[in-house]
Amino acid sequence: MTMTDATTARLLVTCPDKPGIISAVSTFLFNHGANITDFDQHSSDALGGTFFLRLEFQTPDLDCSRDALRNNFASRVAEPYGMQWQISYASEKKRMAVLVSKHDHVLMDLLWRTSRGDMPAVIPLVISNHDDLREEVERFGIEYHHIPVTADNKAEAEAEALRLLEGRVDVIVLARYMQILSPEFVSHYPHRVINIHHSFLPAFVGANPYQQAHDKGVKLIGATSHYVTADLDQGPIIEQNVQRVSHRHSADELKALGQDVERQVMLRAVRWHLEDRVIVDGNKTVVFVK
């Protein structure tokens, strides 16, 4: 963590657009001794749509406690403008659980980057429906919990996972977890479960999608990272990317390229969530990136 991270706070705002919002927010922070160091905004419509705001401010010279700042902002700014809002602090790293099956390409990158401080999170535990990756995970000093999932025990398996997660995590990453989470499970973590999948869906479903893509002679492969909702693979998209391919690539080469795109897309999506750069707007997202 850098010296700046130790003093940086973030404010996210969503509200009906009207004149005076920026002035009210910036004046409030100035009056409490905060220094705004990063500012971004978006309006869904030039004539009275929804207003979105993300800003970072420095806190060494605040004239009040964090609780007092939140309470004062709520009564003096948020309530008059009908805001949905949150203030978070870069020094308070989010707790991130990872759910995985057998593919390790996303998991290992998350573990490595988090361990070296490149990813602003802590990982208290990893949960898997297979025991294959235990050694790799425990090498990082992280708990590994094997919860087998079958058609007959799915409800019990999810209940066990929820018991392990309760009170210990802020966000869940599905690092190629090859199980469909129930709406009841997802309801415990709204807009806090992040998934990654190849961008062939729904074109090539089922087993061996890269073989199917190869057989069809696709020219682009890609990946999509999104928040998980009750509707399968229909949640708000955070990030996407594609890779051009040709007839020269074998099915195995397509898979390798695809997994690399999956890893990159997931890392960006997770980082943006951890840095409070994503605001969910219905079934879409507003992502404030540098």
C-alpha positions in Angstrom: 0.0 0.0 0.0 1.4 3.4 -1.0 1.3 6.5 1.2 -1.5 7.9 -1.1 -3.6 4.7 -0.6 -3.3 5.2 3.2 -5.1 8.6 2.9 -7.4 8.1 -0.1 -11.2 7.9 0.2 -13.6 7.3 -2.6 -17.2 8.5 -3.1 -19.7 7.0 -5.5 -23.0 8.7 -6.2 -26.1 7.9 -8.3 -29.0 10.3 -8.3 -31.5 12.1 -10.6 -29.6 14.7 -12.6 -30.2 18.4 -11.6 -28.1 21.5 -11.3 -25.9 22.0 -8.3 -24.8 18.4 -7.6 -21.1 18.9 -8.3 -21.1 22.2 -6.4 -22.8 20.6 -3.4 -20.4 17.7 -3.2 -17.2 19.6 -3.8 -18.2 22.4 -1.4 -19.1 19.8 1.3 -15.7 18.1 1.0 -13.8 21.4 0.9 -15.6 22.6 4.1 -14.5 19.4 5.9 -10.8 19.8 4.9 -10.8 17.1 2.1 -8.7 17.6 -1.1 -10.3 16.1 -4.3 -7.6 14.4 -6.4 -9.6 12.5 -9.0 -13.0 13.3 -10.4 -15.2 11.6 -13.0 -18.9 11.9 -13.9 -21.5 10.8 -16.4 -25.1 11.7 -17.1 -27.4 9.3 -18.9 -29.3 12.1 -20.6 -28.5 15.8 -21.2 -32.0 16.7 -20.1 -32.6 15.3 -16.6 -31.4 11.7 -16.8 -29.5 9.9 -14.1 -26.2 11.4 -12.8 -23.2 9.2 -11.9 -20.2 10.4 -10.0 -16.9 8.9 -8.8 -14.3 10.9 -7.0 -11.2 10.4 -4.8 -10.3 12.7 -2.0 -7.4 12.9 0.5 -8.2 12.7 4.2 -5.2 13.8 6.3 -6.7 17.2 7.0 -10.3 16.1 7.7 -11.9 18.1 10.5 -14.1 15.2 11.7 -14.2 11.5 12.1 -15.2 9.1 9.3 -18.5 8.4 10.9 -19.3 12.1 11.3 -18.3 12.7 7.6 -20.8 10.0 6.5 -23.6 11.3 8.7 -23.0 14.9 7.6 -22.9 13.9 4.0 -26.1 11.9 4.3 -28.1 14.8 5.8 -26.6 17.8 4.0 -26.0 16.4 0.5 -27.3 13.0 -0.2 -30.9 13.4 1.2 -31.6 16.7 -0.6 -30.5 15.3 -3.9 -32.0 11.8 -3.5 -28.6 10.1 -3.8 -27.6 6.5 -3.6 -24.0 6.7 -2.4 -21.1 5.2 -0.6 -17.8 6.3 0.9 -15.0 3.8 1.1 -11.3 4.0 2.0 -8.4 2.6 -0.1 -6.7 1.5 3.1 -9.5 -0.9 3.8 -8.9 -3.7 1.4 -11.9 -5.7 0.3 -12.1 -9.4 1.4 -12.4 -11.6 -1.7 -13.4 -15.2 -1.9 -12.6 -17.3 -5.0 -14.8 -20.2 -6.2 -13.1 -22.5 -8.7 -13.4 -25.9 -10.3 -10.4 -27.4 -12.2 -9.2 -24.6 -14.5 -6.5 -22.7 -12.7 -5.5 -19.9 -15.1 -7.7 -17.2 -13.5 -7.3 -18.4 -9.9 -3.5 -18.5 -10.0 -3.2 -15.0 -11.4 -5.5 -13.7 -8.7 -3.5 -15.4 -6.0 -0.2 -14.2 -7.3 -1.2 -10.6 -7.8 -2.9 -10.4 -4.4 0.1 -12.0 -2.6 2.5 -9.4 -4.0 0.2 -6.4 -3.3 -0.7 -5.7 -6.9 -4.4 -6.5 -6.4 -6.0 -4.4 -3.6 -7.7 -7.3 -1.8 -7.2 -10.0 0.8 -8.3 -13.6 0.0 -9.4 -15.4 3.2 -10.5 -18.6 1.5 -11.0 -20.5 -1.8 -13.9 -22.9 -2.3 -13.9 -25.6 -4.9 -16.1 -28.5 -6.0 -12.9 -30.5 -6.7 -9.8 -31.1 -4.6 -7.3 -30.7 -7.5 -6.0 -27.2 -6.7 -5.6 -27.6 -2.9 -1.8 -27.7 -2.9 -1.5 -24.7 -5.2 -3.8 -22.6 -3.0 -2.4 -23.6 0.4 1.1 -22.7 -0.9 -0.1 -19.1 -0.6 -1.3 -19.7 3.0 -4.9 -19.5 2.1 -7.7 -21.8 3.3 -9.0 -24.3 0.8 -12.4 -25.8 1.2 -13.5 -28.8 -0.9 -17.3 -28.9 -1.2 -18.4 -31.6 -3.7 -21.5 -30.7 -5.7 -23.9 -33.2 -7.2 -27.4 -33.0 -8.5 -28.6 -34.5 -5.2 -26.7 -32.3 -2.8 -26.6 -28.9 -4.5 -28.7 -27.1 -1.9 -26.7 -28.5 0.9 -23.4 -27.6 -0.8 -24.5 -24.0 -1.3 -25.6 -23.8 2.3 -22.2 -25.0 3.4 -20.5 -22.5 1.2 -22.6 -19.7 2.5 -21.8 -20.7 6.1 -18.1 -20.5 5.3 -18.5 -17.1 3.6 -20.7 -15.4 6.1 -19.1 -12.4 7.6 -15.8 -13.1 6.0 -16.0 -11.7 2.4 -17.1 -8.5 0.6 -16.9 -9.9 -3.0 -16.9 -13.4 -4.6 -15.0 -14.2 -7.8 -16.1 -17.2 -9.9 -12.7 -18.1 -11.4 -14.1 -20.7 -13.9 -16.4 -22.2 -11.3 -18.3 -24.7 -13.4 -21.5 -24.7 -11.3 -24.6 -22.6 -11.7 -25.4 -20.7 -8.5 -29.0 -20.6 -7.4 -30.9 -17.3 -7.1 -31.1 -17.9 -3.4 -27.3 -18.0 -3.1 -26.8 -14.9 -5.3 -29.3 -12.9 -3.3 -26.9 -12.9 -0.3 -24.3 -11.0 -2.4 -26.2 -8.7 -4.9 -23.7 -7.2 -7.4 -20.9 -8.7 -5.4 -20.4 -12.0 -7.4 -18.2 -11.6 -10.5 -18.1 -14.3 -13.2 -16.0 -14.8 -16.3 -16.9 -16.8 -19.4 -16.0 -17.1 -23.0 -17.9 -14.8 -25.4 -19.3 -17.6 -27.5 -22.4 -17.8 -25.3 -25.0 -18.5 -26.4 -23.6 -19.6 -29.8 -21.5 -22.5 -28.5 -22.8 -24.0 -25.3 -21.9 -27.2 -23.5 -18.6 -29.1 -23.6 -15.6 -28.1 -25.8 -16.7 -24.7 -27.0 -13.3 -24.0 -28.5 -13.6 -27.2 -30.6 -17.0 -26.0 -31.7 -15.6 -22.6 -32.6 -12.7 -24.2 -34.5 -15.2 -26.4 -36.4 -17.2 -23.3 -37.4 -14.1 -21.3 -38.4 -14.6 -18.4 -36.1 -12.5 -15.3 -36.6 -12.8 -13.7 -33.2 -12.7 -15.2 -29.7 -13.3 -13.3 -26.5 -14.4 -13.2 -22.9 -17.0 -11.4 -20.8 -16.9 -10.6 -17.1 -20.2 -9.7 -15.4 -22.0 -9.5 -12.1 -24.0 -12.7 -11.4 -27.8 -12.4 -11.2 -30.7 -14.8 -10.9 -30.7 -14.8 -14.8 -28.0 -17.1 -16.0 -25.1 -15.2 -17.8 -27.4 -12.1 -18.1 -26.0 -9.9 -15.4 -24.5 -6.4 -15.8 -21.3 -6.5 -17.9 -18.2 -5.1 -16.4 -15.6 -5.8 -19.0 -15.1 -7.6 -22.4 -12.3 -8.2 -24.9 -11.7 -10.1 -28.1 -8.7 -11.7 -29.9 -8.6 -12.2 -33.7 -7.8 -15.7 -34.8 -7.6 -17.5 -38.1 -7.8 -20.8 -39.9 -4.2 -21.4 -38.9 -5.1 -21.8 -35.2 -5.9 -25.3 -33.9 -8.6 -25.9 -31.3 -6.0 -26.2 -28.6 -4.4 -22.9 -29.7 -7.9 -21.3 -29.6 -8.4 -22.5 -26.1 -5.0 -21.2 -24.9 -5.7 -17.8 -26.5 -9.2 -17.8 -25.0 -8.0 -18.5 -21.5 -5.5 -15.7 -21.8 -8.3 -13.3 -22.7 -10.4 -14.7 -19.9 -7.6 -14.0 -17.4 -7.0 -10.5 -18.6 -10.7 -9.6 -18.7 -11.4 -11.0 -15.2 -8.4 -9.2 -13.7 -9.6 -5.9 -15.0 -13.1 -6.5 -13.9 -12.1 -7.5 -10.4 -9.6 -4.6 -10.0 -12.3 -2.1 -11.1 -14.7 -3.5 -8.5 -12.1 -3.5 -5.8 -11.2 0.1 -6.6 -14.9 1.2 -6.5 -14.9 2.1 -10.2 -18.2 0.3 -11.1 -21.7 1.6 -10.6 -24.6 -0.7 -11.5 -27.4 0.9 -13.4 -30.2 -1.6 -13.9 -28.8 -4.3 -16.1 -25.9 -2.1 -17.2 -22.8 -0.7 -15.6 -21.0 2.6 -15.6 -17.3 1.9 -15.3 -15.0 4.9 -14.5 -11.5 3.8 -15.6 -8.4 5.8 -16.0 
